[in-house]
Amino acid sequence: MDFHGIDLNLLVAFDALASERNVTRAATRVGVSQPAMSAALSRLRTLLGDPLFLRSANGLLPTQRARDLAGPVAAALRQIESAMMSKPAFDPANAVLTFNLGLPDYPSFVLLPTLLSALEVQAPGVTLNVHAVNGRDAAIELLDSGVIDAAISVPAAEEDGRIKARPLLRDEFVTVLASDHPAARAGLDLPAYLELQHVLVSPEGHLYGLVDRALAEQGLKRRLALTLPHMFAVPPIIAQTRMTSTILKRAALHAQASHQLAILPPPLALPEIVFDLMWHRRSDTHAAQSWLRDLLAAQAATVDASSGTRAIRR
């Protein structure tokens, strides 16, 4: 028998008829009308080539074929119901699986150490496979295709129904100079800032960034000497040149060249930067992925809580 295209609701109707031995009561049990239940019985008879239930003074009497089917069909329906209603638990301590994360340079640097430390303790059998993503569009493409389970990126300008998100990490901008730079000692106001050559971090390769937009609102422009895709390449360059760069605070504080830098407040108003945790709607209720998202949020909260442990050097 070919079951392709068969309405499995017919099995629910059969189970009700086998239990109730009455079309009206079976219809009530299933929540359909009596004519709908009669139609289901007619379809079952055609499908199975057997009358299944015969009318009698005591209600419907099952044929031998119906009696043979009643137990297996009831058991199958209970198993399907159990599978559909249960929410599988996720046991991180005993899990052996791989999570795929889409991460730009910045969250990889600031979040992976504490995340891996937590995984060693809570889920030693879990492997992380990190995919480099440059920008939100690239992250969404990988989420859509199922290549990654979650990503971290800047928030979207508009909400997208298929992609879910929650704020994860926050940071602020600082301006960095070599510690022996004359401007670091004299104080960096906006005119002095504009006299310097600047390094722009742009993962997408743009020649115009957030600082440039803020300056343009005042009718001002800076001089770019270098653009880079990776923020954490900036501190050693700044430490050995007379250039400057405006980057996120953690990238400056945790760089190996940090002790060679003057880390200053930017001489213009810049917004706080938020990174979102993103995932696809299809994995929203998946137990393992939900656990991973909660772990990421917990570790990010730890990182945010410790972000002020070192003061900006003026």
C-alpha positions in Angstrom: 0.0 0.0 0.0 1.3 3.4 -0.9 0.9 5.9 2.0 2.0 9.0 0.1 -0.7 11.6 0.2 -2.9 9.7 2.7 -4.6 11.9 5.3 -3.3 10.6 8.6 -6.4 12.1 10.3 -8.1 9.0 9.0 -6.2 7.0 11.7 -7.5 9.3 14.4 -11.1 8.7 13.0 -10.5 4.9 13.0 -9.2 5.0 16.6 -12.3 6.9 17.7 -14.6 4.6 15.9 -12.9 1.5 17.3 -13.2 2.9 20.8 -16.7 4.4 20.7 -18.4 1.9 18.3 -20.7 4.8 17.4 -20.4 7.4 14.6 -21.9 10.2 16.6 -19.8 9.6 19.7 -16.7 9.2 17.6 -17.4 12.5 15.9 -17.8 14.2 19.2 -14.5 12.7 20.5 -12.5 13.9 17.5 -14.3 17.3 17.3 -15.9 16.9 13.9 -19.4 16.7 12.6 -21.3 13.3 12.2 -21.2 13.6 8.4 -17.5 14.3 8.5 -17.0 11.1 10.5 -19.2 9.1 8.2 -17.1 10.4 5.3 -13.9 9.4 7.0 -15.3 5.9 7.6 -16.2 5.7 3.9 -12.6 6.7 2.9 -11.1 4.2 5.3 -13.2 1.4 3.8 -12.1 2.3 0.3 -8.5 2.6 1.4 -8.3 -0.7 3.3 -10.7 -2.7 1.1 -12.8 -3.8 4.1 -16.1 -2.6 5.6 -14.3 -2.3 9.0 -17.4 -1.6 11.1 -20.8 -3.2 10.6 -24.1 -1.8 11.9 -25.9 -3.8 14.6 -28.5 -3.3 17.3 -25.6 -2.8 19.7 -23.7 -0.2 17.6 -20.9 -0.7 15.2 -19.2 -4.1 15.3 -15.6 -4.2 14.1 -14.6 -6.7 11.4 -11.6 -9.0 12.0 -9.6 -6.5 9.9 -10.6 -3.6 12.2 -9.8 -5.7 15.3 -6.4 -6.5 14.0 -5.7 -2.8 13.3 -7.2 -1.3 16.5 -4.2 -2.0 18.8 -1.4 -1.0 16.5 -3.2 2.2 15.3 -3.9 3.2 18.9 -0.3 2.6 20.0 1.0 4.5 16.9 -1.2 7.5 17.7 -0.1 7.5 21.4 3.5 7.4 20.3 3.0 10.3 17.8 1.2 12.3 20.5 4.0 11.7 22.9 6.6 12.8 20.4 4.7 15.9 19.4 3.9 17.1 22.9 7.1 16.4 24.7 9.9 18.9 24.8 13.2 17.1 24.5 15.6 18.1 27.3 19.2 19.1 26.6 21.9 17.8 28.9 25.0 19.9 28.2 27.2 17.8 30.5 26.7 14.7 28.3 26.1 16.3 24.9 28.4 15.5 22.0 27.7 17.9 19.2 29.0 20.9 17.3 27.5 24.4 17.3 28.2 26.7 14.4 28.6 30.4 15.3 29.0 33.4 12.9 31.3 36.0 14.6 33.0 39.2 13.4 36.4 40.0 14.7 35.3 42.0 17.8 33.0 39.5 19.5 35.4 36.7 18.7 38.1 38.5 20.6 36.1 39.6 23.6 33.7 36.8 24.1 35.3 33.5 22.9 37.8 33.2 25.8 35.1 33.3 28.5 32.7 31.3 26.4 35.2 28.5 25.9 36.0 28.5 29.6 32.4 28.0 30.5 32.0 25.2 27.9 35.0 23.4 29.4 33.1 23.2 32.6 29.5 22.9 31.5 29.6 21.0 28.2 33.0 19.4 27.6 31.7 17.4 24.7 30.6 20.4 22.7 32.6 21.8 19.8 32.4 25.3 18.5 32.9 25.9 14.8 33.3 29.6 14.2 32.5 31.2 10.8 33.9 34.7 10.1 31.1 37.1 9.2 31.7 40.7 8.0 28.4 42.5 8.4 24.8 41.7 9.2 23.9 40.7 5.7 26.5 38.0 5.6 25.3 36.7 9.0 21.7 36.5 7.8 22.7 34.7 4.7 24.4 32.0 6.7 21.4 31.8 9.1 19.0 31.4 6.2 21.1 28.6 4.7 21.4 26.8 8.0 25.2 27.0 7.9 25.3 28.6 11.3 23.1 28.2 14.4 23.6 31.8 15.7 25.5 34.9 14.9 26.6 38.2 16.6 26.3 41.4 14.6 25.1 45.0 14.8 21.4 45.5 15.1 19.2 45.7 12.0 17.6 49.0 11.0 14.3 47.2 10.6 12.9 44.0 12.2 12.9 40.9 10.1 10.3 38.3 10.9 12.4 35.3 10.2 15.5 36.4 12.1 15.2 36.9 15.8 17.6 38.9 17.9 18.4 40.1 21.4 21.0 42.7 22.6 24.2 40.9 23.7 27.3 43.1 24.1 27.8 46.8 24.5 30.9 49.0 24.2 32.0 52.6 23.7 34.4 54.3 21.4 37.8 55.6 22.5 40.5 57.4 20.5 44.0 55.9 20.7 47.4 57.5 20.1 51.0 56.4 20.8 51.7 57.1 24.4 54.6 59.4 23.5 52.5 61.3 20.9 52.6 65.1 21.5 48.9 65.3 21.1 48.4 62.7 23.9 50.3 65.0 26.3 48.8 68.3 25.1 45.2 67.1 25.1 43.2 66.0 22.1 40.5 68.5 21.1 38.6 68.4 17.8 41.0 70.7 15.8 44.0 68.7 16.9 42.1 65.5 16.1 41.4 66.6 12.6 45.1 67.5 12.0 46.1 63.8 12.5 46.1 61.0 10.0 43.5 58.4 10.8 43.1 54.6 10.6 39.6 53.4 9.8 38.3 50.0 10.7 35.8 48.7 8.1 35.2 45.0 7.7 33.2 45.7 4.5 36.0 47.8 3.0 34.2 51.1 3.1 36.1 54.4 3.2 33.5 56.1 5.3 32.6 55.2 8.9 30.6 56.3 11.9 33.2 58.9 12.8 33.0 60.4 9.3 29.2 60.6 9.6 29.5 62.4 12.9 32.0 64.8 11.5 30.0 65.4 8.3 27.1 66.6 10.4 29.4 69.4 11.5 30.7 70.0 8.0 34.0 68.5 8.9 36.2 65.8 7.4 39.2 63.8 8.6 42.3 62.5 6.8 42.4 58.8 6.3 45.8 57.1 6.0 44.7 53.5 6.2 41.6 51.3 6.3 41.7 47.8 7.9 39.1 45.0 8.1 40.3 43.9 11.6 40.0 46.2 14.7 42.6 44.3 16.7 45.3 45.1 14.1 45.0 48.7 15.0 46.7 49.1 18.4 50.2 47.9 17.3 50.0 50.2 14.3 49.1 53.2 16.4 51.7 52.4 18.9 54.5 52.7 16.3 53.2 55.6 14.2 51.9 59.1 14.6 48.5 58.1 13.4 45.3 57.9 15.5 42.2 55.7 15.4 38.8 55.7 17.1 38.0 52.1 18.0 35.9 50.2 20.6 37.2 50.4 24.1 37.8 46.7 24.7 39.9 46.4 21.5 42.3 49.1 23.0 42.3 47.9 26.6 43.0 44.2 25.8 45.5 44.7 23.0 49.1 43.5 23.6 50.2 47.0 22.7 47.9 48.6 25.2 50.7 49.8 27.5 52.1 51.7 24.5 48.9 53.6 23.9 47.2 56.7 25.2 43.5 55.8 25.4 41.4 59.0 25.3 37.7 60.0 25.1 36.9 60.9 21.5 36.7 64.7 20.9 33.2 64.3 19.4 30.0 62.6 20.5 29.7 59.0 19.3 26.9 56.5 20.2 27.4 53.4 22.3 27.7 50.3 20.1 25.4 47.3 20.6 26.0 43.9 19.2 22.9 41.6 18.8 22.7 37.8 19.2 20.9 36.6 16.1 19.2 33.3 15.3 16.7 31.9 12.8 13.1 31.6 13.8 13.1 27.9 12.9 15.5 27.2 15.8 13.8 29.4 18.3 12.5 26.5 20.4 15.3 24.0 19.8 16.5 22.9 23.3 20.2 22.7 22.5 20.3 26.0 20.6 18.2 27.7 23.3 20.8 26.6 25.9 23.6 27.9 23.7 21.9 31.3 23.4 21.4 31.5 27.1 25.1 30.6 27.7 26.2 33.3 25.3 24.0 35.9 27.0 25.4 34.9 30.5 29.0 35.1 29.3 28.4 38.5 27.5 26.9 39.8 30.8 30.1 38.8 32.5 32.2 40.6 29.9 30.0 43.8 30.1 30.1 43.8 33.9 33.9 43.8 33.9 34.3 46.3 31.1 35.0 49.2 33.5 37.8 47.6 35.4 40.5 49.7 33.7 40.0 53.5 33.4 40.6 55.4 30.3 44.0 57.1 30.4 43.9 60.8 29.7 
